[in-house]
Amino acid sequence: MIQMKAESKEAVHNFVDVLLPLALPKTYTYYLTPEEAAIIKPGFRIAVPFGKQKIYTAIAFRLHHVAPQTYDPKPIAMVLDHTPSVTVAQLNFWSWLASYYMCTMGEVMRASLPAALLIESQSLIIRKEVGPEVLEQLSDMQFLVYEALQKQALTLEDIEQIKESQVFSLTEKDEDRSAPETGTIEFKKAVFLSESKKYNVTFKIKEGMK
């Protein structure tokens, strides 16, 4: 069954086991910063690097403090949700389905989620026109991505490069404009749209907070 909370608040390192939308026999573990660990819960969508050049939308499955023994965990690329997209009950049901039909949970995940929620490396992020009242609410880092989108559409990898250069991730709460922007960014009022080449659909990445 899914564990809802981290095993120990006193542990030094935070990790998350994720489901990838691939036919893989197990979950994979990624490293979390303290800020990310405070936000992410089972069922959150997380963009993670997998392989040499791919980024996939993964689902957080379990949070814990035990590092994998056979490989060094990578950091996640960005957080895509501010509330879980999948419930714990659904995750448990996916586990049962995978066992009953002798498939992987990743295959169940891909079949269960709408294509619009499975943003991948080939997905393009495009700018949505918004009013000045929305732009005024953006942090400096959020506005940096918005300005970049004025020039061209971006992929998740492009935004990840901006994130690495500015030390942020894509779901930061912008409650304190004077505080150092080192956490995550929470987009407000659906600033961005994403267009998937594979499925040829347009959709909101995040509805945001009012």
Secondary structure, DSSP 8 states (H G I E B T S, - for coil): ----S-S-TT-S-EEEEEE-SS--SS-EEEEE-HHHHHH--TT-EEEEEETTTEEEEEEEEEEES---SSS--EE-SEE--SS-SS-HHHHHHHHHHHHHTT--HHHHHHHHS-GGG---TTEEEEE----HHHHTTS-HHHHHHHHHHHHS-EEHHHHHHHHHHHT-BTT---S-TTS---SB----S--EEEEETTTTEEEES-----
